[in-house]
Amino acid sequence: MDYDCPVDAELRGEISALLTPPSPAQVDKYLDEQIKSSNRHCYGIKIKQNGELGKGVYAELDFKEGELLLKDQMLVGLQHSSNKIDCLVCSFCFRFIGSVELQIGRRLYLQELGVSATQGCCQTDYSSEDDDLGDSGPSSSSCKEKVPLPKGFAESLMNGALKLPYSDKFPLPPAVPCHGGCGEAYYCSKLCAESDWDLSHSLLCTGEKSEAVSREALVKFIQHANDTNDIFLLAAKAVSSSILKYRKLKVARSEEQENKPNVSGIPYPSLLLEAWKPMSVGHKRRWWDCIALPFDVESSDEVAFRMQIRELAFTSLQLLKAAIFDEECKSLFSLDIYGHIIGMFELNNLDLVVASPVEDYFLYIDDLPYPEKKEAEEITRPFLDALGDDYSVCCQGTAFYPLQSCMNHSCSPNAKAFKREEDRDGQATIIALKPISKGEEVTISYVDEDLPFEERQALLADYGFKCRCPKCLEEEP
């Protein structure tokens, strides 16, 4: 099969322009805008060009240990496909939605149906008008077999017929379905639903109101991503958001030109570059060049492995092109562009984690004084036993965060990504691990810093550099 992409040969100039890194002045301007954005909570940080290391984040104030440095709103984010079985969350901000009862009942219902984590999300209607619902927490459970519930109990939790004791102390926002009718995306509010629609979902919705070129092709693309690597879904969001932003800029340009639209269909290259700007700032390499070689692949097979990854990306891109192609944004469907988008996520992503309200609920029941606890557990214990050890699975995914991605690595970092009790959505939260002085660079660790020196360096080699922090210099043989 020929895996050469015709768009790459046809539009070399446009593709090169998109992949050319912006100037330091342009990067500074864009990142300063992000720091000042109302969507982010930045407490005294500045991003500066850092010579051979590229960008770096620096403190403009003194920070104490445990102090919040940054809450960064993701540019694009994704809940892992397999995780959708366990957690119903807002498809835009990733807050848990519905109710404690719905979260538990839905998991048990899918469990009863024998739906595995690899089969994707059930399209049952989860919207609810009930406001007496649940909040968030971590994990703790003894190792035991799951005990099935009597038939009908899971449905009773899902449809609101059965209320759990004290669940009103953990209110969650009701589940708002996608107005495009896909039955896949749900939100914590109408605002989140509209924001996601405008940002990317209008092109990626499989419902009747979808703006995709072909919903059938879109379903095939999504299925391929779920079967292979859901990072393709994240890349699709990046492509879709660039297309939709381009269209908005084009409308604005037409209005500026005395309502003389670009009826010729000739694209505005400068507008596409502007729409692409958020992606242009992130550090990129082609996915098949930068992906770490799996442990079960011999070094002698590396070339074949990387070619296989390229072929996988090509197949995904052709399916996406059939689903949402836009002639004026044709260069976005270049394999080179697609590979760089995925590579950017590979090199810069941060785990998206939001704690489940189900654990907080069961811990609350466990902490009740004796008479109330005994009475409540007569109702809740069967559900806890049916859920088993993994009753408190959190929302898990991956996301690209514009400001967090500028933080450089250290094997002895002074900050870390850490969710506090009040952090209940998908924003990246960066906390000081130790006192940080004004003017000092803020660093995080890309790997487990407790690993031996050789293992850390091997993992960091996949990011394309060797760590020269004081800890590594001291440990280097």
KEGU-39544 format. One record per residue (C-alpha): x negated, y negated, z; residue in one letter; residue number from 1. Coordinates in steps of 0.05 Angstrom, whole numbers. Example, Ala and Ser with C-alpha at 12.3 -4.5 7.8 and 13.67 -1.06 7.14 Angstrom:
! residues 2
    east   north      up  lumvex  dokol
    -246      90     156       A      1
    -273      21     143       S      2
This chain:
! residues 477
    east   north      up  lumvex  dokol
       0       0       0       M      1
     -24     -71     -16       D      2
     -29    -112      47       Y      3
     -52    -177      13       D      4
      -4    -233      27       C      5
      13    -274     -36       P      6
      27    -337       6       V      7
     -46    -338      29       D      8
     -71    -340     -43       A      9
     -19    -390     -66       E     10
     -24    -442     -10       L     11
     -97    -440      12       R     12
    -100    -516      20       G     13
     -38    -521      64       E     14
     -58    -462     106       I     15
    -128    -490     116       S     16
     -97    -556     138       A     17
     -52    -521     189       L     18
    -110    -481     217       L     19
    -159    -539     220       T     20
    -165    -558     294       P     21
    -140    -628     309       P     22
    -191    -681     328       S     23
    -209    -690     401       P     24
    -171    -757     401       A     25
    -108    -722     374       Q     26
    -114    -666     426       V     27
    -123    -716     483       D     28
     -62    -755     461       K     29
     -18    -693     455       Y     30
     -40    -664     522       L     31
     -32    -731     558       D     32
      40    -732     532       E     33
      50    -662     560       Q     34
      23    -682     628       I     35
      70    -742     631       K     36
     130    -701     607       S     37
     189    -697     654       S     38
     192    -622     642       N     39
     126    -612     679       R     40
     103    -626     749       H     41
      30    -647     745       C     42
      -3    -671     809       Y     43
     -67    -708     794       G     44
     -98    -668     737       I     45
    -132    -690     673       K     46
    -151    -650     611       I     47
    -218    -667     581       K     48
    -260    -641     524       Q     49
    -312    -597     555       N     50
    -368    -591     504       G     51
    -384    -519     486       E     52
    -326    -493     529       L     53
    -274    -534     491       G     54
    -220    -563     535       K     55
    -220    -562     611       G     56
    -174    -584     667       V     57
    -202    -631     720       Y     58
    -176    -656     787       A     59
    -162    -730     792       E     60
    -146    -723     866       L     61
    -172    -682     924       D     62
    -131    -618     933       F     63
    -124    -576     995       K     64
    -122    -500     995       E     65
     -53    -475     977       G     66
     -32    -542     946       E     67
       7    -543     881       L     68
     -34    -569     822       L     69
      13    -556     764       L     70
      80    -529     743       K     71
      76    -519     668       D     72
     136    -510     623       Q     73
     123    -456     570       M     74
     119    -474     497       L     75
     148    -406     479       V     76
     163    -347     524       G     77
     192    -277     520       L     78
     220    -226     568       Q     79
     191    -158     550       H     80
     242    -116     513       S     81
     236     -58     561       S     82
     246    -104     621       N     83
     315    -125     595       K     84
     342     -59     620       I     85
     324     -77     692       D     86
     335    -152     694       C     87
     389    -198     666       L     88
     357    -267     662       V     89
     367    -333     625       C     90
     337    -326     556       S     91
     309    -397     560       F     92
     285    -410     631       C     93
     285    -337     655       F     94
     323    -349     720       R     95
     363    -289     744       F     96
     437    -297     727       I     97
     505    -267     743       G     98
     505    -240     814       S     99
     470    -190     859       V    100
     528    -143     843       E    101
     519    -152     768       L    102
     444    -142     772       Q    103
     452     -77     811       I    104
     513     -51     774       G    105
     484     -65     706       R    106
     421     -26     721       R    107
     459      33     750       L    108
     508      33     692       Y    109
     451      36     640       L    110
     418      89     684       Q    111
     481     131     681       E    112
     483     124     605       L    113
     412     150     602       G    114
     387      86     569       V    115
     311      85     573       S    116
     267      24     577       A    117
     246      33     505       T    118
     316      29     476       Q    119
     327     -45     485       G    120
     383     -82     518       C    121
     456     -60     521       C    122
     503    -111     490       Q    123
     557    -108     543       T    124
     591    -175     558       D    125
     559    -200     623       Y    126
     591    -269     625       S    127
     624    -284     692       S    128
     666    -339     723       E    129
     648    -316     793       D    130
     603    -363     832       D    131
     592    -321     895       D    132
     528    -289     869       L    133
     451    -274     888       G    134
     377    -308     894       D    135
     303    -279     891       S    136
     247    -238     926       G    137
     187    -188     922       P    138
     186    -112     938       S    139
     183     -55     989       S    140
     215      14     988       S    141
     200      85    1010       S    142
     185     137     957       C    143
     247     179     944       K    144
     290     210     890       E    145
     347     169     860       K    146
     414     192     886       V    147
     470     184     833       P    148
     532     144     852       L    149
     603     170     843       P    150
     631     153     774       K    151
     660      83     767       G    152
     621      49     823       F    153
     571      15     776       A    154
     628     -13     733       E    155
     662     -38     796       S    156
     600     -78     813       L    157
     594    -105     743       M    158
     665    -128     734       N    159
     670    -160     803       G    160
     720    -109     832       A    161
     670     -90     886       L    162
     635    -142     929       K    163
     574    -126     971       L    164
     569    -153    1042       P    165
     531    -219    1049       Y    166
     519    -226     974       S    167
     549    -296     979       D    168
     485    -317    1014       K    169
     447    -306     948       F    170
     485    -347     896       P    171
     462    -341     823       L    172
     486    -382     764       P    173
     540    -348     722       P    174
     517    -315     657       A    175
     533    -359     597       V    176
     534    -320     531       P    177
     500    -345     467       C    178
     551    -385     428       H    179
     523    -353     364       G    180
     556    -288     385       G    181
     495    -243     385       C    182
     514    -209     452       G    183
     439    -206     467       E    184
     420    -274     495       A    185
     451    -300     560       Y    186
     436    -365     597       Y    187
     441    -397     666       C    188
     476    -459     638       S    189
     504    -490     575       K    190
     443    -536     574       L    191
     395    -477     570       C    192
     438    -445     517       A    193
     437    -508     474       E    194
     363    -519     486       S    195
     345    -449     464       D    196
     391    -454     403       W    197
     358    -519     381       D    198
     287    -495     395       L    199
     287    -427     359       S    200
     347    -382     373       H    201
     392    -411     318       S    202
     346    -376     268       L    203
     335    -314     310       L    204
     407    -301     332       C    205
     439    -239     302       T    206
     510    -264     314       G    207
     561    -292     265       E    208
     538    -364     274       K    209
     465    -348     261       S    210
     427    -393     213       E    211
     382    -336     191       A    212
     376    -323     116       V    213
     394    -250     129       S    214
     421    -222     194       R    215
     410    -152     169       E    216
     336    -166     157       A    217
     332    -200     225       L    218
     358    -138     259       V    219
     305     -97     223       K    220
     251    -146     245       F    221
     273    -143     318       I    222
     277     -67     316       Q    223
     207     -62     287       H    224
     181    -109     342       A    225
     215     -68     396       N    226
     187      -4     367       D    227
     116     -30     359       T    228
      96     -93     397       N    229
     144    -147     423       D    230
      90    -199     414       I    231
     119    -204     344       F    232
     183    -233     375       L    233
     141    -286     409       L    234
     108    -303     342       A    235
     177    -307     310       A    236
     197    -359     362       K    237
     135    -400     345       A    238
     150    -397     270       V    239
     224    -413     281       S    240
     210    -471     327       S    241
     163    -501     276       S    242
     214    -493     220       I    243
     270    -525     261       L    244
     225    -582     284       K    245
     205    -594     211       Y    246
     279    -598     191       R    247
     293    -649     246       K    248
     233    -691     225       L    249
     256    -688     153       K    250
     325    -713     170       V    251
     295    -770     211       A    252
     248    -787     152       R    253
     307    -788     104       S    254
     346    -835     149       E    255
     285    -881     153       E    256
     283    -883      77       Q    257
     352    -917      72       E    258
     390    -851      71       N    259
     354    -826       9       K    260
     345    -752      25       P    261
     291    -709      -5       N    262
     341    -678     -53       V    263
     286    -652     -98       S    264
     269    -599     -47       G    265
     196    -620     -48       I    266
     168    -609      22       P    267
     136    -662      65       Y    268
      68    -632      83       P    269
      54    -686     134       S    270
     119    -669     170       L    271
     101    -595     172       L    272
      34    -613     204       L    273
      71    -654     255       E    274
     120    -598     270       A    275
      61    -550     277       W    276
      24    -595     325       K    277
      42    -558     390       P    278
      14    -494     359       M    279
     -47    -529     330       S    280
     -74    -548     399       V    281
     -80    -476     425       G    282
    -145    -438     417       H    283
    -136    -386     361       K    284
    -168    -327     327       R    285
    -136    -275     282       R    286
    -101    -222     323       W    287
    -136    -164     290       W    288
    -203    -197     302       D    289
    -193    -214     376       C    290
    -150    -158     403       I    291
    -189    -115     453       A    292
    -209     -46     429       L    293
    -168       5     467       P    294
    -206      52     512       F    295
    -184     112     471       D    296
    -212      84     406       V    297
    -285     100     391       E    298
    -330      43     369       S    299
    -342      81     305       S    300
    -267      75     290       D    301
    -263       0     305       E    302
    -259     -23     232       V    303
    -202      25     218       A    304
    -167       4     282       F    305
    -170     -70     265       R    306
    -146     -56     194       M    307
     -87     -17     223       Q    308
     -70     -77     268       I    309
     -72    -123     207       R    310
     -26     -77     169       E    311
      22     -76     227       L    312
      24    -152     228       A    313
      35    -154     153       F    314
      95    -107     158       T    315
     124    -150     214       S    316
     113    -214     174       L    317
     149    -186     113       Q    318
     209    -168     155       L    319
     209    -237     187       L    320
     203    -271     119       K    321
     263    -233      93       A    322
     302    -257     154       A    323
     287    -331     162       I    324
     246    -354     102       F    325
     245    -429      87       D    326
     214    -450      21       E    327
     192    -518      47       E    328
     156    -483     105       C    329
     128    -428      61       K    330
      58    -434      89       S    331
      83    -411     158       L    332
      95    -343     126       F    333
      21    -334     110       S    334
     -11    -273     141       L    335
     -69    -316     162       D    336
     -23    -364     199       I    337
      17    -306     230       Y    338
     -47    -272     252       G    339
     -72    -336     285       H    340
      -6    -347     321       I    341
      -8    -277     351       I    342
     -82    -285     366       G    343
     -67    -349     403       M    344
     -19    -312     448       F    345
     -70    -256     457       E    346
    -123    -305     480       L    347
     -82    -355     519       N    348
     -20    -320     546       N    349
      -1    -316     618       L    350
      44    -264     649       D    351
     115    -289     657       L    352
     140    -264     725       V    353
     203    -283     763       V    354
     220    -246     827       A    355
     285    -207     831       S    356
     342    -229     878       P    357
     358    -156     890       V    358
     299    -145     936       E    359
     314    -207     977       D    360
     385    -182     985       Y    361
     365    -113    1011       F    362
     312    -143    1057       L    363
     364    -189    1085       Y    364
     409    -129    1100       I    365
     350     -92    1132       D    366
     336    -152    1178       D    367
     407    -159    1204       L    368
     419    -146    1279       P    369
     441     -74    1294       Y    370
     517     -76    1292       P    371
     520    -118    1228       E    372
     464     -78    1195       K    373
     497     -11    1208       K    374
     564     -35    1181       E    375
     532     -67    1119       A    376
     488      -7    1104       E    377
     547      39    1102       E    378
     565       2    1038       I    379
     496     -17    1011       T    380
     455      46    1025       R    381
     485      88     968       P    382
     467      33     918       F    383
     396      27     945       L    384
     388     103     942       D    385
     414     103     870       A    386
     365      50     849       L    387
     306      87     880       G    388
     235      60     889       D    389
     238       9     834       D    390
     299     -27     861       Y    391
     263     -95     862       S    392
     235     -97     791       V    393
     220    -170     773       C    394
     230    -204     706       C    395
     167    -192     666       Q    396
     145    -222     600       G    397
      92    -264     568       T    398
      88    -338     550       A    399
      43    -392     523       F    400
      35    -452     569       Y    401
       2    -514     537       P    402
     -33    -541     599       L    403
     -49    -476     635       Q    404
     -81    -450     571       S    405
    -133    -506     577       C    406
    -159    -478     642       M    407
    -227    -445     636       N    408
    -247    -380     668       H    409
    -290    -369     729       S    410
    -304    -304     766       C    411
    -302    -347     829       S    412
    -241    -390     812       P    413
    -214    -448     854       N    414
    -142    -439     830       A    415
     -93    -384     811       K    416
     -25    -372     780       A    417
      21    -358     839       F    418
      96    -360     847       K    419
     120    -391     913       R    420
     186    -375     946       E    421
     220    -434     911       E    422
     193    -418     842       D    423
     252    -381     810       R    424
     243    -393     736       D    425
     191    -378     683       G    426
     147    -439     692       Q    427
      73    -427     706       A    428
      55    -448     776       T    429
     -19    -462     791       I    430
     -41    -465     864       I    431
    -108    -485     894       A    432
    -145    -425     922       L    433
    -194    -469     960       K    434
    -205    -544     970       P    435
    -217    -579     903       I    436
    -252    -646     901       S    437
    -235    -704     855       K    438
    -273    -695     789       G    439
    -282    -620     799       E    440
    -260    -573     743       E    441
    -200    -530     759       V    442
    -214    -457     740       T    443
    -174    -392     741       I    444
    -196    -320     730       S    445
    -176    -285     666       Y    446
    -193    -218     696       V    447
    -195    -184     765       D    448
    -254    -221     797       E    449
    -264    -163     846       D    450
    -286    -116     790       L    451
    -360    -100     784       P    452
    -402    -149     743       F    453
    -408    -103     682       E    454
    -333     -90     678       E    455
    -316    -164     684       R    456
    -365    -182     629       Q    457
    -338    -127     584       A    458
    -267    -152     592       L    459
    -288    -224     581       L    460
    -324    -205     518       A    461
    -255    -192     489       D    462
    -241    -266     499       Y    463
    -305    -282     461       G    464
    -351    -307     515       F    465
    -398    -287     571       K    466
    -384    -316     640       C    467
    -440    -358     668       R    468
    -407    -379     733       C    469
    -450    -380     797       P    470
    -422    -313     819       K    471
    -441    -279     754       C    472
    -510    -311     752       L    473
    -522    -285     822       E    474
    -498    -215     805       E    475
    -531    -209     737       E    476
    -584    -154     736       P    477
